[in-house]
């Protein structure tokens, strides 16, 4: 089945309505590691500008609210508390009514549907300063892609209030799992960041592992046992066409990731008892060996600028994290705590590395600085593994598996402060997530 992006066209236009300039400091959440009191906001149903809009206005408002609440940084003022509503998108805001219900931010919107096309516009207001926060925006696309427009509204609100880029209009590729624990059927799937719109990319005839998005989000690398040995495949997300990458006979290749340029793949290659890190030029098929040691080197991940690689190695006797130049050379160890470290992933901001840690019978997802300092464990359970970063570097998604024969793999997300641990709802078991970029 050919997977297609649901939104055929998505345009973001500056909306030119007049804007009141704030006389006070703009509304802002400053995100720190301390406990944050969620900011109360109100989002009335978007105004239906024609009869065809139907219930779309309510659905959009609910989606925007869910995105913001899901961050743990915002708290919705329920509609039952509203003193006044919004029936005209261009009407003056009754700030006193919204102050009375303690809404600090007000989001208003309107939607118009013509055939299978729709437009959505919104404004954000700082209730206590009595001013619009930024300019209104308008989005255009298909009715089938209404969720993307809602996510884009939420991204804009999130960005204006926190000062950070959003992550709601993004997708996650993962391994969908069905069947008993001892006989799992696995296939690749892609979904919206919140678990909606699941689309399957492969069948379940062969074991598939570790899908990884390209920086542009148009391709996915993954490992498959289709040929009997682990081999790396590259799949075009739009057409679902795939091909196997070149590999040496008698070897096993796995744990692939794209270079930020999208033309080079770094991966692990196992030959006999030795496992080292290699790169492959997708266009020419040329391979380059980056490590040469009797230890096991695996799970490589590029820095955002592509100049360095963080990876896992047991050269010190137990799995630890190391950083080396993207062209190879002597690596530097960065993990020194108790336990075993693995599956490192460089933050898109470039400031942190996320990892899996096993210590004292528990598994953790953690983050640390590039010099190994400020290690912080964000989770703890029977089995947490495989972190992946949201495109803004603020949230981490990972796999959590429950204990016992009936144990099930589930996706979770957590803020890098360790707050707001939340399950990601998927129709089946799910593992090995890879978070893609914001969509265009």
N, C-alpha and C positions, 0 to 999 in steps of 0.2 A: 504494500500500500504506500502510495507516495504521500509523504508528509509535507504539508504546506503551511506557511505562516497564515494564520487566519485573517490578519488584517492585510488587505490588498494594498492599501495606501494609508499612510499616517503622516499628516502634516502638522507641524507645530507653528502657530502664527502668533506674533505679538498682537495682543488685542488692544485697540487704540482708544478705548474709553478713557475719559479723564480720571486721573488718580489724585486723591488727596494726600498731600505730603504729611508724614507723621511729625508731630511737634515734640514727641518724646522718644526715648530710646526704643528702637524696634523690638517687637516681641522676639525672644530668642531663648532656646534651651541650650545651655552649655553642658555638654556631655563630659562627665568625669567618672572616676571609679567609685565615687561615693553613691549613696542611696539617692535616687532621683524621684521626686514627687511628680507623678505624671501630669502633664499640662492638660487642663480641661478644654475641650473644643466642642463645637456644635457644627453639624453638617445636615441642615434640612434637606429633604428630598429635592433633587434638582428640578427646576421648573420645566414642565413639558410645554414646549413652544408650539406644538401642533398635536392634533389628535392621534397621529400615528406613533407618537412617542410613548404612549401608553404607560406601562409601569417602569419604563427604562430609567426615569428620573430617580425612583426609589432604589432601584438596583444599583445604580452608580453611587449614590450616597452611601449605601450599605457597604459597598466594596471599598470605597475610600476610607470609611471609618475602620473597617477590618484591617486594612493595611497599616494605618497609623496606630491602632490599638496593639497590633501584633509586635510593634517595636518595643513595647513596655515604656515608652516615653510619653504617651498620650492617653488621656482618659476621655471617653465620650460623654457629653451631657445628653441624657435620653430625651427623645422627642416629647415624652410625657411631661417634661419640665418646662417646655418652651412656653413663653408668654405670647410671643408673636411668631408667625411663620414667614416664609418668603414665597410670595406668589407672583412677583414681578422681578425678574433678574436686574432690571435697571432702576428699581425703586431705591430710595434712600434707606440706609440701614438705621434701624431703631436701636442704637447702641445701649440705651438704658435698659431695654428689655433683655438684652443678652448679658449685660453686667449683672442684672438681678438674679440670673441663674448661674452665675460664676463661670460663664464661658469666656476664656481668655483669647481664644481664636475662633473665628467664624468663617466657615467655608460655604460659599453659595455657588450654585451652578445652574446651567440650563442645557437642555438637550432638544434637538430637532431631528426627526427621521423622515427621509424621503426615499421610498423604495427600500433598497438594501444599503443605502448610504445614511450616515448620520454625522452630526457635528455636536461637539460638547464644548462648552465654555465655562470658565469658573473664575472666581475672585476669592482672595484670602484677606481677611480683615483682622487687625489687632484691636480687639474690643476695648481695652482699657486706655489706649491712646486715641481711639476713635479715628483710625486711619486705615486705608488699604495698605497691605504689605506687598509691595511689588505690583507689577501690572497684570491685568487679566490675561489669560491665555485661551486659545481656541485650538481644538484638535478635530481632525476630520478623518473618517475611515469608514469601514463597513460595519453593519449591525452585528455581524458575526464576531467582530473584534472589539465589541464594547468593553470587555474586561481590560484590554490593553489601554483604552482611553481612561478608564477609571484608575488603573495603576499609574498612568502618566500624571493625572491630577494629583494623586497621593505623593508621587515622587517630587513634584514641584512644591507642594505644601511642606513636605519633610525637609527639603533642601532650604527653603526660605526660613524655616524656624530653627533648624539645627545648624545651618551653615555648611552642611555636608551633602554630598551627592546622594541621591536615592538609590534604591535597589529593587523596587517593586516590579518594574517592567523588564523583567529578566526571566530566563529559563534555566532549568537544571536538568542535565542528563544523568541517568542513574540506571541501576540494574533492578528490574522488577522481578520479584521472586514469588513463586507459588509452589505448593506441594509440601510434603513432610520434610523435616529438617535433614533427614538422611538421604533424601532424593529430591533436592530442590531443582525446579525448572527455572532457568534464568534467561531473560531477554532484555535488550536495551530499550529504554523508554526516555522520553523527554516530556517535561511538564512546565507549567508556570511555576514561579518560585514558591507559591503557596499550595502546590499540589493539584491545581486545577488543570484541565485541558491535557490530560495524559495522552500521548501518542506513542505507539510502539514502532521501533526502528528495526528490530530484528525478530526472528522467530526464536523458539526455545530449543531448537534441535541440538545446539552445541553450547557448552559452557562459555559464558562471556564474563569478562572482568574489567574493572578499572577504566570506565569510559572517561575521556578527558576532552573538554571543549577547547577549540582554538580560541585565540584572543578575540577574533572577529565573530565567533559564534556560528560560523557557517559549516564547520567540519568537526568531527569527533574521532579521536583515536581510541582504540580499545584492544584488549587482548582476547583472542578466541582460540578454543581447542578444536576448531572445525577440522583441521588437518591432522589431528592426533597429537600435535605438539603445540605449545603456546606460540601463537604468531600474532603479530600486530597488524590490525586493519585500520584503514582510514575510511570514514563514511561521510558523504555529503548529506547534511541534514535536510536540505530542501528536496533533493531528488531521491534520497535513500540509496543512491548508488555507492558501492564500496569496492575497495580493492585491498589485497594483501600487500604489505610492504616487503621489500627484499630482505632476505635473511640468509645466514649461512646454513648449509646442510648440517644436520646433527646437532643443532643448537636450539635453545629455547629463548625467545625474546618476549619481554613483558615490561610492565610498569612504564609505558610511554607517556611523554608530555611534549606538547608543541613548544618550540622557541617562540617568543613574541612576534617574530617575523613571519610565522606561519609556514616557513619553507623547510625548517629543520626540526627533527624529532630527536629527543634524548630518551634513552631507554636502557634497560638492563639486558645483558645477553649472558646466558649460562651455557657453558661448554665444559662437559665433564664435571669436575667438582668446583670449578671456578666461575664466579659471577662478577662481571665488570660493567662499567657504564660506557656506552657508545653513543655517537650521534649518527644520524642518517639524513642526507640531503634528499628530500622527497622527489625532486626533479631529476637528479642524476643517478640516484641510488648509491652514491659514494658514502662509505662508512668511515668513521674516525673513532679510534679507541681512546677514551679519556683517562681510564684508570688501569693499572696493572699491578694487582696485589693478590696474595693468596686468600684474602678475606672476601666476604660477600659485600658487594657495593650495589645498592638498589634504591628505588624510590626517588629518582632525581627530580628536581623542580627548579626552573629558571627564576632568576630575579626579574622584576618587571622590565628592566632595560636590557635583559638578555646577556649581561656581562659575567654573571656568576651562577653557580649551581649549588643548591643545598641538597644533600643526600644522606642516606642511611648506610652505615658500615659497621661491621663487627671487628674491625682491625685492632681495636683496643681490648678485645675479649668478649664484649657484649655490645649489642646494637646501640650506637650513639649517632649524633648528628654532626655532619662536617660541611664546610663550605669550601669550594674551590673555584678557580677561574673557569669560565665556560669553554676554554680551550684546553683544559686539563691542568696538570701540575700538582704540586704538593698541597693537600687540603689542610684546613684548619678545623680542629674540633671545637664545637660550640656548646655541647651539652655536657654537664658535669654532675647532675643530680643523681640521687639514688634511682635505680630502676633501668628499664630498657626503653629506648626512644626509637620511633620509626615514623614512616609516612610524612616527612616534612613537606610543607607547602608554603611558598613565599607569599606574603601579603601583597595585594595589588598596590598598596601604598609604598611598599618597599621597606617598611620599618620593623616588621615582625615576621617570625616564622611560626606557623601552627604545626602541631605534631600530635602523635599518639604516644602515650607513655604507659608502660606497665610497671606497677610497683606495689609490693605487698599484697598481691592477689587481686588488685583492682586495676581497671583500665581508666585512663583519663585522656581528655582532649585538653591541650595546653597551648600557650604562646610564650615566646621569649624574644628578646632582642637579638640582633645579628651577632653580637659578641657573647651571647649566652646569658646575659644579665636579665634581671626582672622576669624570671620564669614564673608563670602564673598558671595553675591548673584550674580549668573552667568547669570540668565535669568529673564524675566518678561513678562507675557502675561495674556490673559483671563483664561487659564488653562494649567499650566505646572505641571507634577507630575511624580512620579515613577522613580527616577534616578537609573542607573546601571553603574558600572565601567568597562572600558576597562581593559584587563588583566595587562597592565603596570601601571595602576593607573593614567594615564595622561589625559584621555578623559572620559566624561560622556555622556551616551545616555539616553533619557527620552521621555515621551509622551507629545505632545502638541495638544490640542483640540481647534478647532476654534469655534466661537460663532454662535448661531442661530440654527434654525431647520435643516439647511443643514450642520451644523458643522461636521467636520471630524477629526478623531484622526490620527496623523502623528508622526513618530519618528524623533527626532532631536539629534544631537550631539554637544557638546561644550567642549572646552579645559578648564581645571581647573583654568586658569587665567581669564576665561570669554571671551576669544577671539574665533574667528572661529566658530560661530554658523552656523550649516549647516543642511538642511533636509536630511534624509535618504530615498532614493527612494524605495518604495515598491509598488507592483501591486495593492494593496487594502489599505483600512484604516488599521492602525496598532497601537497597544498600549502594555503596560506592557512588555517592553523589559527586557531580562536578558542576559548579555554578558558572554559568555563562555570563557574558557582558550585558549591559543595558542594550536593549534592542533599538534600532534606528527608527 
